[in-house]
Amino acid sequence: MHLSPDDDDFWYRYPEGADYLKPIVEAGRENGVPTTLFVMGDPFDENTPAFVVFKMPPGAQLPRHGHDCQRFEVLLRGTLTSGGHPVKPGDVMLAAPHEMYGPQVAGDDGYIVCEYFSRLKGAYEIIWETKRGPWTENVLADGWADKIERAEASPQ
């Protein structure tokens, strides 16, 4: 199978039959952030590795956050800054479990990244950095997309 981010059918994919993961890609659709989820094994096992590919629009910001697993992210297209450091296509960003990174700010042309999570759970549980300390949010829960759209995260 060949897929390209240039093709419309590349976006909004998630494992067939794993409808519980659909909110990840649907929130992207609602917020103008095309997203695709590739699971490298059993989509019902939270420890299965996964890739998330997403496309951020120009100027969009993703607040400082982390995940409970190993993370490997490569910039495919565009430019961004991550924690104030410029990132160009081909550059790799790494984070250990619970290591915070960002904020990530899209450049003038936006960006496309491919983010690998050593466990699927890392793709849907985000650890936000807040003034009160780390706060874990399950992005499959109702209402999370509004926080991403406004580029803010704070405990309820």
Secondary structure, 3 states (H helix, E strand, C coil): CCCCCCCHHHCCCCCCCCHHHHHHHHHHHHCCCCEEEEECCCCCCCCCCEEEEEEECCCCEECCEECCCCEEEEEEEEEEEECCEEECCCCEEEECCCCCECCEEEEEEEEEEEEEECCCHHHHEEEEEECCEEEEEECCCCCHHHHHHCCCCCCC
